[in-house]
Amino acid sequence: MTAPLLDVKGLAVRYGHVEAVNGIDLHLAPGRITTLVGANGAGKSTTLLALSGLVAKAAGRVQFDGTDITALPPHRIVASGLVQVAEGRATLTTLTVRENLDLGGYTRRDGAAARAADLEKVYTLFPRLKEREHGLAGNLSGGEQQMLAIGRALMARPKLLLLDEPSMGLAPIIVQDIFRTLREINREGLTIFLVEQNVRQALKIADHAYVLENGRIVLEGSGALLLNEPKVQAAYLGG
C-alpha cells in the first residue's frame, strides 16, 4: 500500500472556546484528487489554513511527504511543497500578472531557466494570462484572477496543491474551465486537496472525499460513492 503524501492525525483548531476542527484524520494519496465538502461553517477552510500553518493547531500531527510539518512556519511549509490557493484568490491587484506569477516562485532555488519553463507551462494552461501578462491583476475578471491564483501557486512547483473554494463567485462556464484545468494538472501527477462549495462538481472529480460537519469527519469514501450516498444527496445535492 502506497504511503500517503499527507497524513493528518487528530487535527484540532480552536477559536477561543469554539472548537472549529475537532480531532480529524485525513490521508491524501499521492497523485490523487481528494475533496473536503460540508456546509458553510463546518470547518473546511480552517482545516486548510491549519495545514498551511496560517492558523494555530490546538492538537494533532501533520506529516507531509514523510516529514513532520506540524510546527513549521508557513514559508517553510510552502518551501516543502505544500501550497495553498486561498479563498477569494488573494491576487496582488497593484502588481502585473507577470509580477504575481514571479512571486509564486520566490521560495525556489533551482534557477531562472527552470522558473521560465514553468511560466510557459502556466501560460499554456491559461492562455488568457499570457495575453494579459503586463496588465494589472486588479483589472482581471473574477475567472481570470482565479486562473492567476492557481498559476501563481503552480510557480512554486508544489507537490500538493490546496484549493479553497475555487468556484466561488464564478459563472458556470468559467467553473467548468477551472475544473477541467484541475483534472489536467492532476493527470500530470500533481496531488490536489480541494475544498469546494459546489459539492456535485467536487465529488465528480474526486478520487476520495471527506464530509465535514461541525468540525468532525462524518463520512468518507470515493467521490463516486459519496455522490450516490443518500445522506449526501439529501444534505448537499437537493436529492
Disulfide bonds with the S-S distance in Angstrom:
none
